[in-house]
């Protein structure tokens, strides 16, 4: 048995740099020029982003550095593992939930009505 036999035979996963949407305005300088995305999500994300752009909208992404989870002897159930394996997307928080009439982005769902209460969205 080879020492590499336990590796999966699927495609290799890696993080790739993507160009970010940067709406004009006072907060444009706070939006990263590029963001990282896991390689197996790029095709689907590009399709969704094309649909967003076709409607005249933009989706600024906040790309945080990816690192390994902390080593603790405590309860590991409190750690969100989805972030560490690249399965989360963070929007630039300074662009939403400030003024619903002027925000460059809106957070909503087609099937749920959201209202803004004290700067937070509620279903």
Legacy VTK file of the C-alpha trace (Angstrom):
# vtk DataFile Version 3.0
C-alpha trace
ASCII
DATASET POLYDATA
POINTS 123 float
0.000 0.000 0.000
1.327 3.406 -1.033
1.421 6.121 1.642
-0.754 8.324 -0.647
-3.507 5.731 -1.215
-5.804 7.427 1.294
-5.987 10.670 -0.748
-9.302 11.179 -2.563
-9.243 10.760 -6.322
-11.426 13.844 -6.969
-10.207 17.199 -8.267
-7.774 19.212 -6.181
-9.303 22.136 -4.317
-7.545 25.460 -3.955
-8.365 29.118 -3.391
-8.369 31.342 -6.463
-8.301 35.134 -6.712
-11.386 36.760 -8.230
-11.959 40.400 -9.175
-14.402 42.117 -6.841
-17.350 44.414 -7.524
-16.602 47.872 -6.122
-19.612 50.232 -6.271
-18.663 53.891 -6.416
-19.196 55.989 -3.329
-17.618 56.909 -0.039
-17.052 53.294 1.001
-15.352 52.160 -2.215
-11.910 52.442 -0.609
-12.951 49.881 2.029
-13.841 47.229 -0.567
-11.071 44.774 -1.475
-10.034 44.786 -5.143
-9.970 40.987 -5.205
-11.280 38.140 -3.059
-10.507 34.457 -2.570
-12.941 31.712 -3.551
-12.639 27.956 -3.447
-11.955 26.577 -6.925
-14.963 24.259 -7.077
-17.399 27.158 -6.484
-16.071 29.495 -9.188
-18.197 28.299 -12.140
-21.491 28.412 -10.234
-20.613 31.711 -8.585
-19.689 33.262 -11.949
-23.093 32.228 -13.340
-24.892 33.778 -10.358
-22.747 36.917 -10.557
-23.523 37.261 -14.272
-27.235 37.239 -13.420
-26.678 39.868 -10.723
-24.706 42.066 -13.148
-27.373 41.655 -15.870
-29.879 43.348 -13.559
-27.495 46.266 -13.013
-26.447 45.186 -9.525
-23.125 44.416 -7.888
-22.021 42.047 -5.126
-18.970 43.265 -3.169
-17.295 40.389 -1.316
-15.158 40.703 1.796
-12.270 38.269 1.590
-10.708 37.420 4.895
-7.453 35.539 5.250
-8.035 31.785 5.477
-6.290 30.070 8.332
-6.529 26.842 10.289
-8.932 26.573 13.216
-7.511 27.210 16.672
-6.215 24.281 18.668
-8.191 24.140 21.887
-8.927 21.538 24.483
-12.448 22.928 24.906
-15.670 22.324 23.028
-14.943 22.071 19.283
-18.669 22.325 18.444
-18.554 26.123 18.790
-16.234 26.464 15.775
-17.853 27.114 12.379
-15.947 24.654 10.200
-17.638 25.882 6.994
-15.446 28.993 7.079
-12.256 26.981 7.424
-13.053 24.774 4.440
-13.968 27.755 2.237
-17.742 27.289 2.161
-18.760 30.785 3.272
-18.984 34.130 1.506
-18.904 37.397 3.434
-20.402 40.583 1.992
-18.794 43.951 2.727
-20.750 44.931 5.865
-20.373 48.701 5.412
-22.536 48.581 2.247
-25.743 47.124 3.667
-28.255 47.701 6.427
-27.451 51.413 6.837
-30.095 53.244 4.798
-32.441 50.981 2.815
-33.091 53.706 0.223
-29.407 54.455 -0.433
-27.445 51.245 0.332
-25.485 49.930 -2.683
-26.463 46.349 -1.802
-29.569 44.813 -0.269
-29.822 41.558 1.617
-33.096 39.811 0.918
-34.801 36.621 -0.110
-37.347 36.043 -2.872
-39.569 33.997 -0.541
-39.335 36.022 2.673
-40.259 39.576 3.546
-37.545 41.351 5.533
-37.836 44.556 7.504
-35.061 46.754 8.884
-35.262 47.203 12.640
-32.489 49.096 14.442
-30.021 48.349 11.623
-30.689 44.593 11.639
-32.709 42.566 9.183
-35.492 40.458 10.595
-37.728 37.955 8.873
LINES 1 124
123 0 1 2 3 4 5 6 7 8 9 10 11 12 13 14 15 16 17 18 19 20 21 22 23 24 25 26 27 28 29 30 31 32 33 34 35 36 37 38 39 40 41 42 43 44 45 46 47 48 49 50 51 52 53 54 55 56 57 58 59 60 61 62 63 64 65 66 67 68 69 70 71 72 73 74 75 76 77 78 79 80 81 82 83 84 85 86 87 88 89 90 91 92 93 94 95 96 97 98 99 100 101 102 103 104 105 106 107 108 109 110 111 112 113 114 115 116 117 118 119 120 121 122
